[in-house]
């Protein structure tokens, strides 16, 4: 019970990384791809016949380009990872904003690991999780920064910004981009926790939090919730009876809005929350149920 409760909290935070599709999160992060056509945003060429079809020819042969999507998605992790370009090597201020039908929902920047970007093809209304070297529409992803992505289109570099940054004048580099500081997980910054009602969590289980994602994700569906066009938490649905989620008292339609009083508003917030939880003495999950705000408390021991 304790282990699954903490796994659930981390899942809610990490779910925001894939923004808009639990199936997408399951496919990319866990490399358990179930529906490649649904997830694939890469543009593949249609096979062009070299001449009129030969009705008496040998059995139909599948053109090689039909498999390009599989190669580009690197489902079996055989493609070498391309080294990320250094920020200093690109003058971001001079880059033209791309005119491609793409929307950047968020970026996940990890200094010691690969960075990812959540990008939507606005014509197809599909989102995908991409890394450096991947192809989206007819562009190649060259560099992923906080709230921006550098694309190579027709041999030229262009920049894709989040909608919230498009109105700003100029393009700031990663070092100049202002970052909203999250409060450190000290006890005096945490909301008060009623220890009598709080669920006890074993701190040693934290490092194992992501090991049972596949099993837990089959018990609930989680998707981002919006209010007035702005992200406003995570919406829970399809909670299975007798699952760990129902045992926690969660219900279909609950909106998880924050952790320890800090609202979930972006991908960066989710990552910072996750890191802060490692050292937190207590955790309080803020949710909205049928329009009313309430909290679920957990004590880490």
N, C-alpha and C positions, 0 to 999 in steps of 0.2 A: 504494500500500500504506500509506504513512505517513498520508495524508489519511484513508483509510477507517478506519484503526485509531483515530485520535482521534475521528472521527465516532461510532464505535461506543461509545467510553467515554461521550461526552456523551449518546448515546441512552439508555444504561442509566440515567443519572441523571435525565434528563428524563422517562423512562417512568414513574417513580414519581409524576409529577404527575397522571397519569390514573388511577392506582391501580386495578388490576383489569381493564383491557381495553386491549390494544394497538389493537384496532379503534377504540375510543373515542378514543384519542390521535390516531390517523391521521385520524379524522373531524373532530374539533374543531379541533385545532391547525393542521393543514395545510389545513382547509376543504375536504377531499376527502371529502364525505359519500357513503358507498356504501350504507348501510343505515339510513335514517332511522327506520323502526319500531323497530329494535333499540336505538337510542340514545335515542329520545325518551322522557323521563320526564314531559312535560307532560300534563295531563289535558285531553282534548278532548271537547266535548259531542257526543253522538250525535244525528244528525239526527232530528227528530221530525216525523212526517207530520202535516200540518194536517187531514187527513181520510182517509177510506177510499181505498185506491189505485184509480186509474182504469185498469182493464185495457185500455181502448181509447185511452188517452192517448198523447201524443207520446213519443218516446224518453226513457229514464231520464235525469234531470238530477242531477248531483252537487251536493249542498248546499254552500254556501260554508264551513260549519264544517269540512268535510273538509280544507280547506287551512289551517286555523288553526295546525296543528303546524308547517307550513313557515314561516308568518309569525313564529311565536314563536321558532323556532330561528334565524331571520334567516340562512338559508343563503347568501343572496347579499349579505349585509352592507349592506342598504339601510335597516335600522332605525337611527335615531340612537341613539348611546350615551348612556345616562342618567348624569347626574353622580352620583357617589357622595356619600352623606350624610356629613357630618362626625360624628366620634365624639362630640364635645362636645354635639351637638344631641340625643343620645339618652342617657337614664339607663339604662345597661345593668343596674345592680343591681336595678332594679325590673321588669325584663322577665320574663315568665313563660316557662318552658321549654315549647317546643311539644310538643303531644301527637300531632302528625302522624306517620305511619309513615315517617319519614325518619331516615337515619343519615349523619352528617358524617364523612367519612374524612380530609379534610384541606383546607387552604386554601393558595392561592398568592398572597402579598401582594407587589405590585410598586408602589412609590411613584410612579414616573413612568408606569406603564402600568396597564391594567385588572387587577383582582384576580379570582381564580377560586376556586370551591369545588367539591370533589368530593363529591357527595351521592348516596346510594343510596335508592331507593324500596324499603323492606324487604318490602313485599307482593309486588312484581313481581320482586324480586331483580335489579334493574338499576341501574347506576350512570351518572351523567352529570356533565359538566363545565359549571358554570353561572357566569354573571356577574351583576352588578347589573341588575335589570330583567327577568331571566328568571323563568319560572314553573315551579314544581315542585309536584306534587300540586295543591292549591288555594291555594297561597301564592305570593306574589311576593317575590323576593329584594331586600331594601332596602339591606343593608350587609354587606360581607364583611370580617371581621377575622381576626386570627391565632387559629385553633382555634375560631372561632365565626362564626355567620351570623345576621343579624337578618332575620326574615321578617315580611311583612305578611299577616295572615290575617283575613279578614272586617273589614278596616279597623283592626285592632289589631296592634301590634308584638309579636312573640314571638321567642325566641332559640333557636337550634339549636346545641348544643355537641357536641364530640367526646366519645366515651364516657369517655375518660380524664379529662375535666374535669367530667363530670356529678356526680361524687361530692364535688367540692370545694364548700365553702360559699361562696355569693355568686358573682357574676360579675365578674371583673376586666376593666378596660378594656384596650385594646391597649397603652397605655403601661405599665400595671401588670403585664401578663402576663409572668412570668419567661421568659426565653429562654435555652436552653442554648447557651453560647458554643462556637463551633467554633474549633479552633486555627488560628492564622494560618499560611499556607503558607511558613514559613521552613524553611531547609534542616535546621536542627537538630531540628525537630519531625517530619521525615519519616522513614519507615522506610528503612533502608539499601537502596540499589539496586545490584545487581550490573550494572555498566555493560557487562560482556562479554555478558551475556544479555539486557540491556534492548533494547527496540526504540526507535530514534531517531524523535522526532516533531518536525516543523517548527512552531515557534511561530506562524508566519504563517498556518498553516492553521486556527488556533483559531477565528477569526472566521467561517470558512466551515463550521464543524462541523455546523450544522443545515441546510445547503443540500441534502444528499443523503439526508434522512431517509426519504423515500418509497421510494427505491430500496433502502436498507439494511433497512428494516423488512419488505420482501418476502422477505428472506433468512433471517429468524429471527422467532420469537415470544417475547415477553418478558412475564412476568406476576409480580406480587408473590408472595413466598413467606412463609409464616407458620409459626411454631413456638410452640406453647402459646398460640395466639391472638394472638401479637404479630408484627408485621412483622419479617422476618429476612432481607431481601435480595430479589434479583430472579432468578427462575428462567428459564433459557433452554431452548427446545425448538424442534423443526422447523428445525434449522440445515441449510441447503442444502449439498450437496456442492460443493466448488470455490468456495464463497463466501468473502468476506473473513473471516468468523467461523471457518470451518474452518481457514483458513490461519493464523489467530492461535492455533490449538490449542484452541479452545473446543469443547465437546462438549454434546450434548443432556443435560439434567439438571444441568448446572453451575449453581450458585447464586452470583451475584455479591453478596457480603456487605458490601463496603466499598471505600473508596478512601483510600489513604495512611493506613491504620490506623483511619480513622473509619468506623464502621458506619452503614449506611443504615437508618434507623429511621422516618423521616417525610418528608413532602413538603418541609418546611423544610430538612431535612438535604440533600436532593438539590439544592436551589437553592444552598445555601451551598457544597457541594462543587463545583458547577459554577463558581461565582464564584472560589473558591480556586484552581481549576485554571488560571485565566488567568495567575496569577503563579507557579505552581509550577515549580521546576527539574526535578522528577521526579515520576512518577506510579507508584503501585503498586496494582494491582487485586487485592483479596482475593476468592478464590472458594472454594467447597466442592464437591468432586467425589467422589461415592460415599462421603460421610461424612468425607473427609479434607480438611483445610485446605491451600491452596496459594496462591501469589501469581504474578501476571504483572507484570513491570516494564517501564516505558517511560521513556525519557530525552527531555526536551524541550530542543531546541537552537534 
